[in-house]
Amino acid sequence: MKINFDDLTLGVELEGAFSSDLVNLVDERGLGRFRGDGSVELDRLVRRMHKPFASHAEFNTHVVNWEMLQQILELFKAPDYYTDESCGLHLHVGCKKLTPEKMSFLIADLHFLKGIKTMAVNRFGQAQVDRLNRKLSADRYYGDYRDVEDLDYGIETGSKYQFVRFHPNYHTLEFRFLYPYCDLPARNIDNIKLLLSALCERLNSKQVWEYPVEIVQEIKRGYCKKINIDVPILRVGDTEHEFNLVI
């Protein structure tokens, strides 16, 4: 069973400051919804916007395919959209050919996640590197992304502040580490394309389906439940995984 981009269901959470014109355009086209977000330094961001702005700090797309996601992301750019270090881009990914349980296997595949981090540092731009290196103590809304091995603790406690998590309500993989470039929307598209290419490569690998482990998942209001799924904990020491991307 080969998995490619056409098999993926996608959604994005974009944080930042939005002009009223952009909000009206997106609302007219029915592309998603805007909402507030306490982690965004909105007062600081709107000072850069020389046009009427909205009070929202986050935009959520509907569930879309890859072609539609690209069209949406192209709309979010200066001078109608501004970001800084307080903002993030969360990518949600599902797959039509896999059950949510099987998609969740990736959150404990350290081999895959170390490769993702290496790729992000080398190819996603300096603002992305700065976001990955930010310490938890500096901003409580971000996970400590310096060491992917910290996932062990995040999985055990059910914390949402992880490099990537399995969303308990949407049943998607949620990649939480991406930086949203407001001056280069094409970079957002390119970065997501690289990430999805690596994801498809890994999902097509038999290594993903091998070993059982118990994982704690966060659910509403901080309560936790335990689910038993087959997850490979691939401890590969300091070896970094290189993806053979075909783009």
C-alpha positions in Angstrom: 0.0 0.0 0.0 1.7 3.1 -1.2 0.9 6.4 0.5 1.4 9.8 -1.3 0.2 13.4 -0.9 -3.2 12.6 -2.4 -3.9 10.2 0.5 -3.3 12.9 3.2 -5.9 15.1 4.9 -4.4 18.4 6.1 -5.2 21.4 8.3 -3.1 24.3 9.6 -3.3 26.6 12.6 -1.6 29.9 11.7 -0.8 32.4 14.5 -0.1 36.1 14.0 -1.7 39.4 13.3 -4.2 39.7 10.4 -5.6 42.7 8.6 -9.3 43.2 8.4 -9.1 42.9 4.6 -7.5 39.5 4.9 -10.1 38.3 7.4 -12.9 39.5 5.2 -11.4 37.8 2.1 -10.9 34.5 3.9 -14.4 34.6 5.5 -16.0 35.3 2.1 -14.3 32.3 0.6 -15.2 30.0 3.6 -11.6 28.9 4.0 -11.6 28.5 7.8 -12.2 30.4 11.0 -10.3 33.0 13.1 -10.0 32.9 16.8 -8.0 34.3 19.7 -4.7 32.9 21.0 -3.1 33.8 24.3 0.4 33.0 23.2 0.6 35.6 20.5 2.1 39.1 21.3 -0.7 40.7 19.3 -0.3 44.3 20.6 3.3 44.3 19.5 2.5 42.8 16.0 -0.3 45.2 15.1 2.1 48.1 15.4 3.8 46.9 12.2 0.5 46.9 10.4 -0.3 50.1 8.6 -4.0 49.2 7.8 -7.0 48.2 9.9 -6.4 45.0 11.7 -8.6 42.3 13.3 -8.6 41.3 17.0 -7.9 37.6 16.1 -4.5 36.0 16.7 -5.0 32.6 15.1 -6.5 31.1 11.9 -7.6 27.5 11.5 -8.3 26.0 8.1 -10.9 23.4 7.4 -9.7 19.9 6.5 -8.2 20.3 3.0 -6.0 18.5 0.5 -2.5 19.6 -0.5 -3.5 21.7 -3.5 -6.1 23.7 -1.5 -3.7 24.2 1.4 -1.1 25.8 -0.9 -3.7 28.2 -2.2 -4.7 29.2 1.3 -1.1 29.7 2.5 -0.4 32.0 -0.4 -3.0 34.5 1.0 -1.2 34.9 4.3 1.6 37.4 3.7 2.7 40.9 4.5 1.3 43.6 4.6 -1.9 41.7 5.6 -0.3 39.1 7.9 2.6 39.6 10.4 4.4 37.2 12.7 7.3 37.2 15.2 8.9 34.7 17.6 5.6 34.4 19.6 3.9 32.8 16.6 3.7 29.3 15.4 2.4 27.2 12.5 0.8 23.9 13.5 0.3 21.3 10.8 -2.3 18.6 11.2 -2.0 15.5 9.1 -4.4 12.5 8.7 -4.3 9.7 6.1 -7.2 8.1 4.2 -5.5 4.8 4.0 -4.5 4.4 7.7 -6.5 4.3 11.0 -5.8 7.1 13.5 -4.1 4.5 15.7 -1.6 3.7 13.1 -0.9 7.4 12.3 -0.2 7.9 16.0 2.7 5.4 15.8 4.9 8.2 14.5 4.9 10.2 17.8 7.2 7.6 19.4 9.4 7.0 16.3 12.5 8.9 17.4 14.4 7.8 14.3 11.8 9.7 12.2 11.6 12.7 14.5 15.4 13.2 14.7 15.5 13.2 10.9 12.7 15.8 10.8 14.6 18.0 13.2 17.8 17.7 11.2 15.9 18.6 8.1 14.3 21.6 9.7 17.6 23.0 11.0 19.3 22.5 7.7 16.6 23.5 5.2 13.8 25.5 6.9 15.5 28.9 7.4 17.0 30.8 10.4 13.7 31.8 12.0 12.8 28.1 12.1 16.2 27.3 13.8 15.6 30.0 16.4 12.2 28.5 17.2 13.6 25.0 17.5 16.3 26.3 19.9 13.9 28.2 22.2 14.0 26.9 25.8 10.8 26.0 27.6 11.7 28.3 30.5 11.7 31.3 28.1 8.1 30.8 26.8 5.6 28.4 28.4 3.7 28.0 25.1 6.5 26.2 23.4 7.9 22.8 24.1 11.7 22.3 24.6 12.6 21.4 21.0 16.4 21.3 21.5 16.3 17.5 22.1 13.8 15.3 20.3 14.4 12.7 23.0 12.4 14.9 25.3 9.4 13.3 23.6 9.7 10.4 26.0 8.6 12.7 28.9 6.0 14.4 26.8 4.4 11.1 25.7 4.5 9.7 29.3 2.8 12.8 30.8 0.4 13.5 27.9 1.7 17.0 27.5 0.5 19.0 24.4 3.8 20.9 24.3 5.6 18.4 22.1 7.6 18.5 18.9 4.8 16.5 17.4 1.8 14.9 19.1 -1.2 12.8 18.2 -4.2 15.2 18.7 -6.7 13.5 21.0 -9.8 15.2 19.5 -8.9 15.6 15.8 -7.1 12.2 15.6 -4.3 13.8 13.5 -0.5 14.0 13.8 0.1 17.6 14.9 3.5 19.0 14.1 3.9 22.0 16.4 7.4 23.2 15.7 7.0 25.1 12.4 7.6 28.8 12.1 5.2 30.9 10.0 7.1 33.2 7.6 4.9 36.2 6.8 7.4 37.7 4.3 8.0 34.5 2.4 4.7 32.5 2.1 6.5 30.3 -0.5 8.8 29.1 2.3 5.9 28.0 4.4 4.7 25.9 1.4 8.2 24.5 0.7 8.8 23.6 4.3 5.5 21.8 4.6 6.1 20.0 1.3 9.5 18.7 2.6 7.9 17.6 5.9 5.0 15.8 4.1 7.5 14.1 1.7 9.5 12.8 4.7 6.2 11.7 6.4 5.1 9.7 3.3 8.5 8.1 3.1 8.3 7.0 6.7 4.7 5.8 6.5 5.8 3.6 3.5 8.5 2.0 5.6 7.8 -1.3 7.3 9.8 -0.2 10.3 6.9 1.9 11.5 4.7 -1.1 12.5 6.9 -3.3 14.6 7.0 -2.9 18.4 4.3 -2.5 21.1 4.4 0.3 23.7 2.0 1.9 26.0 1.4 5.6 25.4 -0.4 8.2 27.5 -2.5 10.6 25.5 -4.0 13.9 26.7 -7.7 14.3 26.5 -10.1 17.2 27.5 -9.5 19.1 30.8 -6.2 17.6 31.5 -7.4 14.0 32.2 -5.5 11.2 30.6 -6.3 7.8 29.3 -3.9 5.0 28.3 -4.1 3.3 24.9 -2.2 0.4 23.7 -0.8 0.8 20.2 2.1 -0.7 18.3 4.9 1.9 18.3 8.6 1.4 17.4 10.9 3.2 19.9 13.9 3.4 17.6 16.8 4.4 19.8 19.6 5.1 17.3 22.1 6.9 19.5 23.5 10.0 17.8 22.8 8.7 14.3 20.7 11.2 12.2 18.3 9.9 9.6 18.6 11.3 6.1 15.5 11.2 4.0 15.6 10.3 0.4 13.1 12.9 -0.7 11.7 12.8 -4.2 10.0 16.1 -4.8 
